[in-house]
Amino acid sequence: MTRYVPHCTDGQLALVSETSDDRVEIGAVDDVIAAIGDATHSIEYDQKQRTQPWLDTDDGRLDIDVRETVTTLPHTGETVDELREYDMGTERYGLPLRTVMFANEVLDILDAQGSDASDASE
């Protein structure tokens, strides 16, 4: 499976294949943050999840730095292929559609880590 790693130059984000020259432009990091809604995203953990030794939080909430996440989190080739289906034309809020779809993907990944994910499996 091909992994794509984020590559950021002058505030512009792309996902680049680790095994080839393939790259997909995502857009400005600031636009990704705007599409997510904030530079910080909170993940809520339920009581059971809070017992995990790796989770060090007093209130069951973990704040994630969105800029750091979008510039370091690798993605699968499948995710990148899905993003290719969207062009860089702007949507109704003035952001490139591919940028918005990437932001949605990141939110889905982050939100799958919290209590919503465990609720769905019970």
Contacts in CASP RR format, 6 or more apart in sequence:
PFRMAT RR
TARGET T0000
AUTHOR 0000-0000-0000
METHOD contacts of the structure
MODEL  1
MTRYVPHCTDGQLALVSETSDDRVEIGAVDDVIAAIGDATHSIEYDQKQR
TQPWLDTDDGRLDIDVRETVTTLPHTGETVDELREYDMGTERYGLPLRTV
MFANEVLDILDAQGSDASDASE
1 76 0 8 1.000
1 77 0 8 1.000
2 17 0 8 1.000
2 18 0 8 1.000
2 19 0 8 1.000
2 20 0 8 1.000
2 22 0 8 1.000
2 76 0 8 1.000
2 77 0 8 1.000
3 17 0 8 1.000
3 18 0 8 1.000
3 74 0 8 1.000
3 75 0 8 1.000
3 76 0 8 1.000
3 77 0 8 1.000
4 15 0 8 1.000
4 16 0 8 1.000
4 17 0 8 1.000
4 18 0 8 1.000
4 22 0 8 1.000
4 24 0 8 1.000
4 74 0 8 1.000
4 75 0 8 1.000
4 76 0 8 1.000
4 77 0 8 1.000
4 79 0 8 1.000
4 80 0 8 1.000
5 15 0 8 1.000
5 16 0 8 1.000
5 18 0 8 1.000
5 74 0 8 1.000
6 13 0 8 1.000
6 14 0 8 1.000
6 15 0 8 1.000
6 16 0 8 1.000
6 26 0 8 1.000
6 70 0 8 1.000
6 71 0 8 1.000
6 72 0 8 1.000
6 73 0 8 1.000
6 74 0 8 1.000
7 13 0 8 1.000
7 14 0 8 1.000
7 15 0 8 1.000
7 16 0 8 1.000
7 23 0 8 1.000
8 14 0 8 1.000
8 29 0 8 1.000
8 71 0 8 1.000
11 28 0 8 1.000
11 29 0 8 1.000
11 30 0 8 1.000
12 25 0 8 1.000
12 27 0 8 1.000
12 28 0 8 1.000
12 29 0 8 1.000
13 25 0 8 1.000
13 26 0 8 1.000
13 27 0 8 1.000
13 28 0 8 1.000
13 29 0 8 1.000
13 32 0 8 1.000
13 70 0 8 1.000
13 71 0 8 1.000
13 102 0 8 1.000
14 23 0 8 1.000
14 24 0 8 1.000
14 25 0 8 1.000
14 26 0 8 1.000
14 27 0 8 1.000
15 23 0 8 1.000
15 24 0 8 1.000
15 26 0 8 1.000
15 75 0 8 1.000
15 80 0 8 1.000
15 83 0 8 1.000
16 22 0 8 1.000
16 23 0 8 1.000
17 23 0 8 1.000
17 77 0 8 1.000
24 80 0 8 1.000
24 83 0 8 1.000
24 84 0 8 1.000
24 98 0 8 1.000
25 88 0 8 1.000
25 98 0 8 1.000
26 32 0 8 1.000
26 83 0 8 1.000
26 98 0 8 1.000
26 99 0 8 1.000
26 102 0 8 1.000
27 88 0 8 1.000
27 96 0 8 1.000
27 98 0 8 1.000
27 99 0 8 1.000
27 102 0 8 1.000
28 99 0 8 1.000
29 67 0 8 1.000
29 70 0 8 1.000
29 71 0 8 1.000
31 95 0 8 1.000
31 96 0 8 1.000
31 99 0 8 1.000
32 66 0 8 1.000
32 70 0 8 1.000
32 99 0 8 1.000
32 102 0 8 1.000
32 103 0 8 1.000
32 106 0 8 1.000
33 39 0 8 1.000
33 66 0 8 1.000
33 67 0 8 1.000
33 70 0 8 1.000
34 95 0 8 1.000
35 95 0 8 1.000
35 99 0 8 1.000
35 100 0 8 1.000
35 102 0 8 1.000
35 103 0 8 1.000
35 104 0 8 1.000
36 66 0 8 1.000
36 103 0 8 1.000
36 106 0 8 1.000
36 107 0 8 1.000
38 66 0 8 1.000
39 65 0 8 1.000
39 66 0 8 1.000
39 67 0 8 1.000
40 63 0 8 1.000
40 64 0 8 1.000
40 65 0 8 1.000
40 66 0 8 1.000
41 63 0 8 1.000
41 64 0 8 1.000
41 66 0 8 1.000
41 69 0 8 1.000
41 107 0 8 1.000
41 110 0 8 1.000
42 61 0 8 1.000
42 62 0 8 1.000
42 63 0 8 1.000
42 64 0 8 1.000
43 61 0 8 1.000
43 62 0 8 1.000
43 64 0 8 1.000
43 110 0 8 1.000
43 111 0 8 1.000
43 113 0 8 1.000
43 114 0 8 1.000
44 60 0 8 1.000
44 61 0 8 1.000
44 114 0 8 1.000
44 115 0 8 1.000
44 116 0 8 1.000
45 55 0 8 1.000
45 57 0 8 1.000
45 60 0 8 1.000
45 61 0 8 1.000
45 62 0 8 1.000
45 114 0 8 1.000
45 115 0 8 1.000
46 114 0 8 1.000
46 115 0 8 1.000
46 118 0 8 1.000
46 119 0 8 1.000
48 118 0 8 1.000
49 55 0 8 1.000
49 60 0 8 1.000
49 114 0 8 1.000
49 115 0 8 1.000
49 118 0 8 1.000
50 57 0 8 1.000
50 60 0 8 1.000
55 62 0 8 1.000
64 110 0 8 1.000
66 106 0 8 1.000
69 106 0 8 1.000
69 110 0 8 1.000
70 102 0 8 1.000
70 103 0 8 1.000
70 106 0 8 1.000
73 106 0 8 1.000
73 109 0 8 1.000
75 105 0 8 1.000
79 105 0 8 1.000
82 101 0 8 1.000
82 105 0 8 1.000
83 98 0 8 1.000
83 101 0 8 1.000
83 102 0 8 1.000
83 105 0 8 1.000
86 97 0 8 1.000
86 98 0 8 1.000
86 101 0 8 1.000
87 96 0 8 1.000
87 97 0 8 1.000
87 98 0 8 1.000
88 96 0 8 1.000
88 97 0 8 1.000
88 98 0 8 1.000
88 99 0 8 1.000
89 96 0 8 1.000
89 97 0 8 1.000
89 98 0 8 1.000
90 96 0 8 1.000
90 97 0 8 1.000
91 97 0 8 1.000
91 100 0 8 1.000
93 100 0 8 1.000
111 117 0 8 1.000
END
